[in-house]
């Protein structure tokens, strides 16, 4: 099956650059972006976490009673995330899963996920419709997804098609948060 738009994935060397780049932190402060979305005790899923720019902060916000499930198709990304989480003493709050690229591999989480972060990655999945169905099935009623794509890379028309796939999966647009140089939507799984 052909990829959605791009026939490539973000390479690990770019993941290194994005994970520790102080300029990226000027654009996106993980804590302020996630405040009010992730809290103590939550179960969170992050597909395409790269090397953990957002994952580590979500693990801090979810606390010792919470859990962050990071799913990636690239073993190198997950291994780097594992090292970074270990250094930050957050590995016990995280579960790292390798996806086969055909599925997120989160069927066991059906109805158990409080929040999902799909940040700058949906344009890389093979089938956005299937992706959003898997996310919707994993969410609890009232669970949310912060969906954001880079505006310089994902045209408005493509973002609209991705958003249509999310709504077809049963997710409702709760708001359109303003995130720098991004096209974004906060999605809700209704009860």
C-alpha positions in Angstrom: 0.0 0.0 0.0 1.5 3.4 -0.9 2.3 5.9 1.8 -0.2 8.6 2.5 1.7 11.5 0.9 5.4 11.0 1.7 7.2 7.8 0.9 9.7 8.3 3.7 10.1 8.6 7.4 12.0 11.1 9.5 15.5 9.6 9.7 17.1 9.0 13.1 19.7 11.7 12.6 17.0 14.3 12.2 15.3 12.8 15.3 18.6 13.6 17.3 18.4 17.1 16.0 14.8 17.6 16.9 15.0 15.9 20.4 17.7 18.2 21.8 17.4 21.3 19.7 17.0 24.5 21.8 15.5 26.3 18.9 12.7 23.8 18.8 12.1 24.5 22.5 11.6 28.2 21.6 8.8 27.1 19.2 7.2 24.4 21.3 7.5 24.1 25.0 6.3 20.6 25.8 5.0 21.5 29.3 3.0 24.5 28.1 1.7 22.6 25.1 0.6 19.6 27.1 -0.6 21.4 30.3 -4.3 20.6 30.9 -4.2 17.7 28.4 -2.0 15.3 30.4 -2.3 14.9 34.2 -1.4 12.5 37.0 -2.5 8.9 36.5 -3.3 9.2 32.8 -2.6 6.6 30.1 -1.1 8.3 27.1 -0.2 7.0 23.6 2.3 8.8 21.4 2.7 7.4 17.9 5.9 8.5 16.2 7.6 9.9 19.3 11.0 10.2 17.7 13.5 10.5 20.5 11.1 11.8 23.1 10.8 15.6 22.7 7.2 15.3 24.0 7.3 11.8 25.5 9.5 12.7 28.5 7.3 15.6 29.5 4.2 13.5 29.2 5.8 10.9 31.5 6.5 13.7 34.0 2.9 15.0 33.8 1.4 11.6 34.0 3.4 10.9 37.2 4.3 7.6 38.8 0.7 6.4 38.5 0.5 7.1 34.7 1.9 5.5 31.7 3.2 6.7 28.3 3.1 4.2 25.5 5.4 5.3 22.7 5.0 3.5 19.4 7.4 3.9 16.5 8.4 1.9 13.3 12.1 2.7 13.8 14.0 0.7 16.4 16.8 3.4 16.5 14.3 6.0 17.5 12.9 3.8 20.3 16.4 2.9 21.5 17.4 6.6 21.7 14.1 7.3 23.6 14.9 4.4 26.0 18.3 5.9 26.8 16.9 9.4 27.2 14.1 8.2 29.5 16.5 6.1 31.5 18.8 9.2 32.1 15.7 11.2 33.1 14.6 8.4 35.5 11.3 8.1 33.6 11.7 4.7 32.0 9.4 3.1 34.6 6.5 5.3 33.4 7.0 4.4 29.8 6.3 1.5 27.5 8.1 1.4 24.1 6.5 -0.5 21.3 7.9 -1.3 17.8 5.2 -1.1 15.2 5.3 -3.2 12.0 4.0 -0.1 10.0 0.7 -1.8 9.2 -0.8 -1.2 12.6 0.0 0.7 15.7 -0.2 -2.5 17.7 -2.4 -1.0 20.5 -5.4 -3.2 20.2 -4.8 -4.3 23.8 -5.4 -0.7 24.9 -9.0 -0.5 23.6 -10.9 1.9 25.7 -8.0 2.5 28.1 -6.2 5.6 26.7 -7.0 9.0 28.1 -4.9 11.1 25.6 -3.0 10.6 22.4 -0.5 13.0 20.8 -0.1 12.8 17.0 2.4 15.6 16.5 4.0 16.1 13.0 3.6 12.4 12.0 0.3 11.6 10.4 1.6 12.7 7.0 4.1 9.8 7.3 1.5 7.0 8.0 0.4 4.7 5.2 -3.3 5.0 5.9 -4.5 7.9 8.0 -8.1 6.6 8.1 -6.9 3.3 9.7 -4.6 5.3 12.0 -7.4 7.4 13.4 -9.7 4.3 13.8 -7.0 2.6 15.9 -6.5 5.8 18.0 -10.3 6.2 18.4 -10.7 2.6 19.5 -7.9 3.0 22.1 -9.4 6.1 23.7 -11.8 6.2 26.7 -15.0 8.0 26.2 -14.0 11.7 26.6 -10.4 10.9 25.6 -8.6 13.4 23.5 -6.1 13.6 20.7 -3.9 16.6 20.0 -3.3 16.3 16.2 -0.8 18.7 14.7 1.1 18.9 11.4 3.9 21.2 10.3 2.3 24.0 8.2 5.5 24.3 6.0 5.3 20.6 5.1 1.6 19.7 5.1 -0.7 21.8 2.9 -4.1 22.9 4.2 -5.8 20.6 1.8 -3.9 17.5 3.0 -4.5 18.5 6.6 -8.3 18.8 5.9 -8.2 15.3 4.4 -6.4 14.0 7.5 -9.0 15.8 9.7 -11.8 14.2 7.7 -10.3 10.8 8.3 -10.3 11.6 12.1 -13.9 12.6 12.1 -14.9 9.6 10.0 -13.3 7.5 12.8 -15.7 9.1 15.3 -13.5 11.8 16.7 -15.0 15.3 17.1 -13.1 18.5 16.6 -13.3 20.2 20.1 -11.1 23.1 19.1 -8.4 24.3 16.7 -5.6 25.4 19.0 -3.0 27.8 17.8 0.4 26.1 17.7 3.2 27.9 16.0 3.8 27.1 12.4 1.4 24.2 12.6 -2.1 23.1 11.6 -3.7 21.7 14.6 -6.9 20.2 16.1 -7.9 19.0 19.5 -10.1 15.9 18.9 -12.5 14.3 21.3 -14.0 10.8 21.5 -17.6 11.4 22.5 -19.2 9.2 25.0 
